[in-house]
Amino acid sequence: MKVTAEKNEKIAKMTFASVYPHYVDKVEKKGRTKDELHQIIEWLTGFDEARLQELIEEKVTFEAFFQKAELHPNAPLIKGVICGYRIEEIDFEPTRQVRYLDKLVDELAKGRKMEKILREHI
């Protein structure tokens, strides 16, 4: 499925704060913890819990969120399909970065081992 310019714009302008509670709900419903969620967010972005809270309070857009992030060098190893889109085929950087995070949250919720989620042994 091809990502449209309109979809890219919509994703880039969404606030991280509006989606974060959904991430928390998703992982907790599957028996994972908020601390584990924060661990994968910190791995991907470099944001510790305090910085994450600041960004939530600032209501930054996903575009700004990822502009402030220092993506993990192994982030491009996050591949596969999420929300009907193949991550490695998304050419708009902000959308691809959001889909990286979505994929990590999905893997956490599905019970994948943390070392696999964090691409430690690839």
Rosetta constraint file for C-alpha pairs under 8 A:
AtomPair CA 1 CA 84 HARMONIC 6.62 0.50
AtomPair CA 1 CA 85 HARMONIC 5.66 0.50
AtomPair CA 1 CA 86 HARMONIC 7.64 0.50
AtomPair CA 2 CA 85 HARMONIC 7.29 0.50
AtomPair CA 2 CA 90 HARMONIC 7.88 0.50
AtomPair CA 3 CA 7 HARMONIC 6.39 0.50
AtomPair CA 3 CA 8 HARMONIC 6.87 0.50
AtomPair CA 3 CA 85 HARMONIC 7.56 0.50
AtomPair CA 3 CA 90 HARMONIC 6.97 0.50
AtomPair CA 4 CA 8 HARMONIC 6.27 0.50
AtomPair CA 5 CA 9 HARMONIC 6.18 0.50
AtomPair CA 6 CA 10 HARMONIC 6.17 0.50
AtomPair CA 7 CA 11 HARMONIC 6.19 0.50
AtomPair CA 8 CA 12 HARMONIC 6.10 0.50
AtomPair CA 8 CA 92 HARMONIC 7.05 0.50
AtomPair CA 8 CA 94 HARMONIC 7.66 0.50
AtomPair CA 8 CA 95 HARMONIC 5.91 0.50
AtomPair CA 9 CA 13 HARMONIC 6.17 0.50
AtomPair CA 10 CA 14 HARMONIC 6.31 0.50
AtomPair CA 11 CA 62 HARMONIC 7.04 0.50
AtomPair CA 11 CA 94 HARMONIC 7.87 0.50
AtomPair CA 11 CA 95 HARMONIC 6.40 0.50
AtomPair CA 11 CA 98 HARMONIC 7.88 0.50
AtomPair CA 12 CA 61 HARMONIC 6.43 0.50
AtomPair CA 12 CA 62 HARMONIC 5.24 0.50
AtomPair CA 12 CA 63 HARMONIC 4.73 0.50
AtomPair CA 12 CA 94 HARMONIC 6.13 0.50
AtomPair CA 12 CA 95 HARMONIC 6.71 0.50
AtomPair CA 13 CA 61 HARMONIC 5.22 0.50
AtomPair CA 13 CA 62 HARMONIC 6.35 0.50
AtomPair CA 13 CA 63 HARMONIC 6.62 0.50
AtomPair CA 14 CA 18 HARMONIC 7.28 0.50
AtomPair CA 14 CA 61 HARMONIC 5.28 0.50
AtomPair CA 14 CA 62 HARMONIC 5.93 0.50
AtomPair CA 15 CA 19 HARMONIC 6.98 0.50
AtomPair CA 15 CA 59 HARMONIC 5.78 0.50
AtomPair CA 15 CA 60 HARMONIC 5.43 0.50
AtomPair CA 15 CA 61 HARMONIC 3.97 0.50
AtomPair CA 15 CA 62 HARMONIC 5.59 0.50
AtomPair CA 16 CA 20 HARMONIC 5.94 0.50
AtomPair CA 16 CA 55 HARMONIC 7.89 0.50
AtomPair CA 16 CA 56 HARMONIC 6.54 0.50
AtomPair CA 16 CA 59 HARMONIC 6.71 0.50
AtomPair CA 16 CA 60 HARMONIC 6.22 0.50
AtomPair CA 16 CA 61 HARMONIC 5.78 0.50
AtomPair CA 16 CA 62 HARMONIC 5.42 0.50
AtomPair CA 16 CA 65 HARMONIC 7.15 0.50
AtomPair CA 17 CA 21 HARMONIC 7.34 0.50
AtomPair CA 17 CA 55 HARMONIC 7.76 0.50
AtomPair CA 17 CA 56 HARMONIC 4.75 0.50
AtomPair CA 17 CA 57 HARMONIC 7.42 0.50
AtomPair CA 17 CA 59 HARMONIC 5.64 0.50
AtomPair CA 17 CA 60 HARMONIC 7.34 0.50
AtomPair CA 18 CA 22 HARMONIC 7.99 0.50
AtomPair CA 19 CA 23 HARMONIC 6.61 0.50
AtomPair CA 20 CA 24 HARMONIC 6.39 0.50
AtomPair CA 21 CA 25 HARMONIC 6.14 0.50
AtomPair CA 22 CA 26 HARMONIC 5.98 0.50
AtomPair CA 23 CA 27 HARMONIC 6.35 0.50
AtomPair CA 23 CA 37 HARMONIC 7.82 0.50
AtomPair CA 23 CA 105 HARMONIC 6.68 0.50
AtomPair CA 24 CA 28 HARMONIC 6.05 0.50
AtomPair CA 24 CA 33 HARMONIC 7.86 0.50
AtomPair CA 24 CA 34 HARMONIC 6.03 0.50
AtomPair CA 24 CA 37 HARMONIC 7.15 0.50
AtomPair CA 25 CA 29 HARMONIC 5.93 0.50
AtomPair CA 26 CA 30 HARMONIC 6.68 0.50
AtomPair CA 26 CA 105 HARMONIC 8.00 0.50
AtomPair CA 26 CA 109 HARMONIC 6.48 0.50
AtomPair CA 27 CA 31 HARMONIC 6.54 0.50
AtomPair CA 27 CA 32 HARMONIC 5.12 0.50
AtomPair CA 27 CA 33 HARMONIC 6.49 0.50
AtomPair CA 27 CA 34 HARMONIC 7.44 0.50
AtomPair CA 27 CA 37 HARMONIC 7.35 0.50
AtomPair CA 27 CA 105 HARMONIC 7.11 0.50
AtomPair CA 27 CA 106 HARMONIC 7.99 0.50
AtomPair CA 27 CA 108 HARMONIC 6.60 0.50
AtomPair CA 27 CA 109 HARMONIC 4.63 0.50
AtomPair CA 28 CA 32 HARMONIC 4.97 0.50
AtomPair CA 28 CA 33 HARMONIC 5.56 0.50
AtomPair CA 28 CA 34 HARMONIC 7.03 0.50
AtomPair CA 28 CA 109 HARMONIC 7.77 0.50
AtomPair CA 29 CA 109 HARMONIC 7.99 0.50
AtomPair CA 30 CA 109 HARMONIC 5.49 0.50
AtomPair CA 30 CA 110 HARMONIC 7.18 0.50
AtomPair CA 30 CA 111 HARMONIC 7.67 0.50
AtomPair CA 31 CA 109 HARMONIC 7.67 0.50
AtomPair CA 32 CA 36 HARMONIC 6.81 0.50
AtomPair CA 32 CA 37 HARMONIC 7.97 0.50
AtomPair CA 32 CA 108 HARMONIC 7.14 0.50
AtomPair CA 32 CA 109 HARMONIC 6.60 0.50
AtomPair CA 32 CA 111 HARMONIC 7.68 0.50
AtomPair CA 33 CA 37 HARMONIC 6.44 0.50
AtomPair CA 34 CA 38 HARMONIC 6.18 0.50
AtomPair CA 35 CA 39 HARMONIC 6.15 0.50
AtomPair CA 36 CA 40 HARMONIC 6.47 0.50
AtomPair CA 36 CA 108 HARMONIC 7.95 0.50
AtomPair CA 37 CA 41 HARMONIC 6.27 0.50
AtomPair CA 37 CA 105 HARMONIC 7.08 0.50
AtomPair CA 37 CA 108 HARMONIC 7.57 0.50
AtomPair CA 38 CA 42 HARMONIC 5.94 0.50
AtomPair CA 38 CA 48 HARMONIC 7.61 0.50
AtomPair CA 38 CA 49 HARMONIC 6.66 0.50
AtomPair CA 39 CA 43 HARMONIC 6.10 0.50
AtomPair CA 40 CA 44 HARMONIC 6.17 0.50
AtomPair CA 40 CA 104 HARMONIC 6.95 0.50
AtomPair CA 40 CA 105 HARMONIC 7.80 0.50
AtomPair CA 40 CA 117 HARMONIC 7.70 0.50
AtomPair CA 40 CA 118 HARMONIC 6.91 0.50
AtomPair CA 41 CA 45 HARMONIC 5.92 0.50
AtomPair CA 41 CA 46 HARMONIC 7.45 0.50
AtomPair CA 41 CA 47 HARMONIC 7.01 0.50
AtomPair CA 41 CA 101 HARMONIC 7.23 0.50
AtomPair CA 42 CA 46 HARMONIC 4.59 0.50
AtomPair CA 42 CA 47 HARMONIC 4.78 0.50
AtomPair CA 42 CA 48 HARMONIC 5.61 0.50
AtomPair CA 42 CA 49 HARMONIC 7.78 0.50
AtomPair CA 43 CA 47 HARMONIC 7.93 0.50
AtomPair CA 43 CA 72 HARMONIC 6.40 0.50
AtomPair CA 43 CA 118 HARMONIC 7.01 0.50
AtomPair CA 44 CA 70 HARMONIC 7.75 0.50
AtomPair CA 44 CA 71 HARMONIC 5.40 0.50
AtomPair CA 44 CA 72 HARMONIC 5.13 0.50
AtomPair CA 44 CA 75 HARMONIC 6.62 0.50
AtomPair CA 44 CA 101 HARMONIC 7.41 0.50
AtomPair CA 45 CA 66 HARMONIC 7.33 0.50
AtomPair CA 45 CA 69 HARMONIC 4.79 0.50
AtomPair CA 45 CA 70 HARMONIC 5.24 0.50
AtomPair CA 45 CA 71 HARMONIC 4.81 0.50
AtomPair CA 45 CA 72 HARMONIC 6.47 0.50
AtomPair CA 46 CA 69 HARMONIC 6.23 0.50
AtomPair CA 46 CA 70 HARMONIC 5.67 0.50
AtomPair CA 46 CA 71 HARMONIC 6.83 0.50
AtomPair CA 46 CA 72 HARMONIC 7.37 0.50
AtomPair CA 47 CA 51 HARMONIC 5.56 0.50
AtomPair CA 47 CA 52 HARMONIC 5.72 0.50
AtomPair CA 47 CA 69 HARMONIC 7.00 0.50
AtomPair CA 48 CA 52 HARMONIC 6.07 0.50
AtomPair CA 49 CA 53 HARMONIC 6.19 0.50
AtomPair CA 50 CA 54 HARMONIC 6.41 0.50
AtomPair CA 51 CA 55 HARMONIC 6.33 0.50
AtomPair CA 52 CA 56 HARMONIC 6.25 0.50
AtomPair CA 53 CA 57 HARMONIC 6.19 0.50
AtomPair CA 54 CA 58 HARMONIC 6.11 0.50
AtomPair CA 55 CA 59 HARMONIC 6.15 0.50
AtomPair CA 55 CA 60 HARMONIC 5.93 0.50
AtomPair CA 55 CA 65 HARMONIC 7.28 0.50
AtomPair CA 56 CA 60 HARMONIC 6.75 0.50
AtomPair CA 60 CA 64 HARMONIC 5.89 0.50
AtomPair CA 60 CA 65 HARMONIC 5.99 0.50
AtomPair CA 61 CA 65 HARMONIC 5.99 0.50
AtomPair CA 62 CA 66 HARMONIC 6.15 0.50
AtomPair CA 62 CA 94 HARMONIC 7.27 0.50
AtomPair CA 62 CA 98 HARMONIC 7.12 0.50
AtomPair CA 63 CA 67 HARMONIC 6.18 0.50
AtomPair CA 63 CA 94 HARMONIC 5.64 0.50
AtomPair CA 64 CA 68 HARMONIC 6.21 0.50
AtomPair CA 65 CA 69 HARMONIC 6.42 0.50
AtomPair CA 66 CA 70 HARMONIC 7.75 0.50
AtomPair CA 66 CA 71 HARMONIC 7.92 0.50
AtomPair CA 66 CA 94 HARMONIC 7.00 0.50
AtomPair CA 66 CA 97 HARMONIC 7.12 0.50
AtomPair CA 71 CA 75 HARMONIC 6.61 0.50
AtomPair CA 74 CA 78 HARMONIC 7.65 0.50
AtomPair CA 74 CA 119 HARMONIC 6.86 0.50
AtomPair CA 75 CA 100 HARMONIC 7.23 0.50
AtomPair CA 76 CA 88 HARMONIC 7.87 0.50
AtomPair CA 77 CA 119 HARMONIC 7.30 0.50
AtomPair CA 78 CA 87 HARMONIC 7.64 0.50
AtomPair CA 78 CA 100 HARMONIC 6.20 0.50
AtomPair CA 78 CA 103 HARMONIC 7.50 0.50
AtomPair CA 78 CA 104 HARMONIC 7.98 0.50
AtomPair CA 79 CA 86 HARMONIC 7.28 0.50
AtomPair CA 79 CA 87 HARMONIC 5.61 0.50
AtomPair CA 79 CA 88 HARMONIC 5.92 0.50
AtomPair CA 79 CA 100 HARMONIC 7.92 0.50
AtomPair CA 80 CA 86 HARMONIC 5.45 0.50
AtomPair CA 80 CA 87 HARMONIC 5.80 0.50
AtomPair CA 80 CA 88 HARMONIC 7.26 0.50
AtomPair CA 81 CA 85 HARMONIC 5.23 0.50
AtomPair CA 81 CA 86 HARMONIC 4.27 0.50
AtomPair CA 81 CA 87 HARMONIC 6.02 0.50
AtomPair CA 82 CA 86 HARMONIC 6.47 0.50
AtomPair CA 82 CA 87 HARMONIC 6.93 0.50
AtomPair CA 82 CA 99 HARMONIC 6.76 0.50
AtomPair CA 82 CA 102 HARMONIC 7.22 0.50
AtomPair CA 82 CA 103 HARMONIC 6.19 0.50
AtomPair CA 85 CA 89 HARMONIC 7.79 0.50
AtomPair CA 85 CA 90 HARMONIC 7.59 0.50
AtomPair CA 86 CA 90 HARMONIC 6.89 0.50
AtomPair CA 87 CA 96 HARMONIC 6.14 0.50
AtomPair CA 87 CA 99 HARMONIC 6.54 0.50
AtomPair CA 87 CA 100 HARMONIC 7.29 0.50
AtomPair CA 88 CA 96 HARMONIC 7.74 0.50
AtomPair CA 90 CA 95 HARMONIC 7.16 0.50
AtomPair CA 90 CA 96 HARMONIC 5.61 0.50
AtomPair CA 91 CA 96 HARMONIC 7.03 0.50
AtomPair CA 92 CA 96 HARMONIC 6.26 0.50
AtomPair CA 93 CA 97 HARMONIC 6.13 0.50
AtomPair CA 94 CA 98 HARMONIC 6.29 0.50
AtomPair CA 95 CA 99 HARMONIC 6.20 0.50
AtomPair CA 96 CA 100 HARMONIC 6.20 0.50
AtomPair CA 97 CA 101 HARMONIC 6.56 0.50
AtomPair CA 98 CA 102 HARMONIC 6.21 0.50
AtomPair CA 99 CA 103 HARMONIC 5.96 0.50
AtomPair CA 100 CA 104 HARMONIC 6.33 0.50
AtomPair CA 101 CA 105 HARMONIC 6.21 0.50
AtomPair CA 102 CA 106 HARMONIC 6.17 0.50
AtomPair CA 103 CA 107 HARMONIC 6.16 0.50
AtomPair CA 104 CA 108 HARMONIC 6.18 0.50
AtomPair CA 104 CA 117 HARMONIC 6.31 0.50
AtomPair CA 105 CA 109 HARMONIC 6.15 0.50
AtomPair CA 106 CA 110 HARMONIC 6.08 0.50
AtomPair CA 107 CA 111 HARMONIC 6.52 0.50
AtomPair CA 107 CA 112 HARMONIC 5.50 0.50
AtomPair CA 107 CA 117 HARMONIC 6.53 0.50
AtomPair CA 108 CA 112 HARMONIC 5.61 0.50
AtomPair CA 108 CA 113 HARMONIC 7.59 0.50
AtomPair CA 108 CA 114 HARMONIC 7.42 0.50
AtomPair CA 108 CA 117 HARMONIC 7.09 0.50
AtomPair CA 112 CA 116 HARMONIC 6.81 0.50
AtomPair CA 112 CA 117 HARMONIC 6.64 0.50
AtomPair CA 113 CA 117 HARMONIC 6.39 0.50
AtomPair CA 114 CA 118 HARMONIC 6.06 0.50
AtomPair CA 115 CA 119 HARMONIC 6.22 0.50
AtomPair CA 115 CA 120 HARMONIC 5.47 0.50
AtomPair CA 115 CA 121 HARMONIC 7.28 0.50
AtomPair CA 116 CA 120 HARMONIC 6.36 0.50
AtomPair CA 116 CA 121 HARMONIC 7.11 0.50
